[in-house]
């Protein structure tokens, strides 16, 4: 039996909800070392809380929030004017792009691979009881789930035709089951950049942040090269990723008790290693 991406996200939300209902009163133990199961339940509540906060936050928006939302909408509208030209330009670059780059963009933005990366970060933090990595994993998983569910519902409801259909930027077929009409917004963009942006928030160094953002942008640009999305699809998806990650990150800071000296930063020590036939940079945490 095959399950749709929407069904998988709904199932994940149900799992998080079960954690929430069975562990609502659990806090990280103060006087004794918590068990792995206690940490898992606490993080499940945190992840579900991140989902809930994402969807209810607009009800608490202030003037600045509405201004930001308006700026995103206005910016998308301006980019829409040039959708045909920008998309045509990107598609014209495809033949010059190395296959390994295009393949990386596709696989990194795929849901199964994205969740595997997020899950690996979280599970490593869970089993080593590294609170900073646990929190990072919770942020990555919760943000990817919240933003992913938004884009899944939106692209089906709007039914925008992909550039590859050659129907033009203004062609829509709402609630179509055809993948050719699931262009807006971009799922690969949301998953890949949500993960990258969430991870980048753990570092102060702007060069490190920029490098992580660069990796996260490969998938979005690869979708433009292949003609799978319009430029506005990708641009709005990037904005949505940033908003969702920031919302959940603020929630984890203010409402959840992750007891770290600086819960936003990972203390990673970088060592330059040189050996027989190999050279590299190794990070230890």
N, C-alpha and C positions, 0 to 999 in steps of 0.2 A: 504494500500500500504506500502511495506517495502522498506527501503532505506539502502544501503550498508554503511559501515563505511566511505569509500572514499567519497561517495555522501554527507554524513553529514559534513565531514571536508570541502569539496568544498563549501557547503552551508554556513558554518561558515565563510570561507574566503570571500564569496560574501557579507555577512553582514558587515564584517570589511571593505571591499572595499567601500561599500555604505557610511559608516561613513567617510571614507577618502575623498571621492569625495564631500560630502556635508558639510564637516567641516574642510577643508584643512587649512583655515586661523584662526581657533579658537585656542587661547591660554588661559591658565588659567587666568581669570581676575585678575588684579593687585590691582585695587582700590575698588573693591566691592566683596562681597561674591558670588561665582558662583552658579548657580542653578544646581540641580541634572542633568537636561538634558544637560547643558553645560559640566559638568564633564564627562557624559557618552559619548558625542561626542568626547571630547578630548581623552579619554581613548580608544575609538574605533580607532582613528587615530594612537595612540601609539601602539595598538595591531597589527594593520595592518602593521605599520612600522617595528615592530619586525619580522613579517613574511617575509616581503620584504628583510630586512637586512640579515636574515638567508640564503636566497637563493642567494643573490648577494655578500655576503661577500667573497666567494672564489675568486672572480674577483679582490679583493683588498689584497689578501694574500701576506705577505712578507716572507723572507727566513725562519724565525722561525716558521711561520704557516705551511709551506711545510714540515719542519722537524717534526713538531708535527703530521701532517697527515700521514707522512711516518712511524713514530713510531707506530701509531695506526694500520696501515695496516700490518706492520711487526709483531707486537704483535699478531694480529689476526691470521696471517699465522702460527706462532709458536704454538698457542693454537689449531689450526686446526689439527696439527699432533696428538694431544692427545684427540681429540674429542670423539672417541669411548670409551676410558677408563674413562674420566671424567664424561661423560653422564651416563655410566653404573654404576659408583659409586654413583652418585646422585640418580638414580632410585632405587638403592638398599637401600636407606635410607627412602623411602616413608612410609613403614609400621611403622616406629618408630616416625613419625611426627604426633602430635595431629591434629585431624580434624579441630579444630577451626583455627589453624595456616594456614592450606592449604586453608580453605574457605576464610580467610581474604586475602590471596594472590590473589585468583581468583577475588574476588569482588573489591578489592582496585585497581587492574590493569585494570578492565573493563572500557571501554570508558564512559558509562553513569554515573558510579559512580565517576570516576575520574573528569569528567567535573562538576558533582554536587558539589564536594568538592571545586574545583577551583572557580566555580561560587559563592558558598556561601561566600568564603573569599572576593571575589571582591564586591559582592552586599552589604555585611556588611560594607565594607569600603566606598562604594558609598553612601549609604543612611545615614550613620553616618558622611559622609564627612571627613573620616579619610584618609588623603592623603597617608600615609605609607602603609596602608592596601590596598588601591586602587592600588597603584603601584605594590604591591606584587601580587595582583590578576591579573593585566595586564600581569605581567611577567609569571605567572603560566599558564594562558590561552593561551597566544601567543606562549610560548615555547612548550606546549603540542600539539597545533595545527600544528606548524611548523615541529616538530619532528615526530608527528603522521602521517602527510601526506607523509613524506619521507619514513617511514617504510611501509606504506600501498602500495605505488607504488613499492618499492623495493622488498618486499616479493612476490608480484604477478609477477613481471618481472623475478625474479630469479627462483622462483618455487622450492625451496629446500625442499626435503622430510623431514618430522618430524621423530624423533627417533622411535616413535611408529609404523611407517610403516615397520620397520625392513629392510629397503632397503639400509642402510648404509649412512655414512656422505657425500658421493660424489654423491648422487642421486639427480638430478634436472629435473624438468619438467616446463620450463619457460612458463609464462602466463596461467598457469593452474587455473581453477575455483575451484578446489578441495582444501578444507581447509588442507588436509593432506600434501599439497605441498606449504604451506605458512609459513615455519619455520624461514626463515632468512630475516630480523632481528625479534626480539620479540616485539610485540605491548604492551603486559602487562608490560614488562620491561621498555620500553620507557616512557609510560604514568606514571607509578608509580614512577620511579626514577626521571623523569623530575620534577614532582610535589614536591617530597621530596627535591631534590637538590635546586630548586628555593626557597623553604621555608627556607632551612637551611642557605642560603646566608643572611638572615635577622638577623642572630645571630652571636655574636663574640665568645661565649663560646663553646669550642671544644667538651665538653661533650654533650651539647645540639645538636650541629651539628651531632655528632656521633649517638645520639639517633634517630634523624630524618632520617639519612641515613639508619640506621638499619631497621626502619619501611619501608622505600622505597625499601629495598632489599628483603623483604619477598616475594613480588610478583615474582621477577625474579627467586629466588631460588625455589619457588613453581612450576614454569614451568619446572625446571630441574627435580624435584622430580617426576612430573607426566609424564615425557618423551615427553613433548610437544615441547621442543626446545633443540638444541645442546648447549654445553657450549660456543662456539664461537658466536652463535646467541645472547646470553645474554651479553657476554663481549662487543661485538661491540655496542650493544644497549645502554649499560651503558656509553660508551665513547661518543656516539652520543648525549645522553641526556646532558652530561656535556658541550659539545661544543656548543650546541644550547642555553642552558640556559645562559652560559657566554656571547655568542654573543648578545643575546637580552638584557641582563642586562647591558652590556657596551653601547648599543644603547640608552637605557632609561636614562643612566647617562649622556651621551654626547649630545644627540639630543633632548631630551624631558625635559620640564620645570616642574618637580615635585619639588615644593618648600618645601623641608624639610631640617632640619638642617643636617641630615645624612640620605639620602634617601635609604640607603641599610639596615638600622637596624630598627627593631620594638622595641619601648620602652615598654616592658612588665614587670610588677611588679608581682613577684611570692609571694604568701602568703600561709603559711601552716595552714590549717583549721582543727580544731578538734571539733567534736560535738557529740551529743548522737547517738551512733551507726554508726558514719561515721568519716572518716579521709581522708584528701586529699590535693592536691596542686592545687591552683587556680591562674590562670594568668589573670591580668587586664591590658587593654590597652586603 
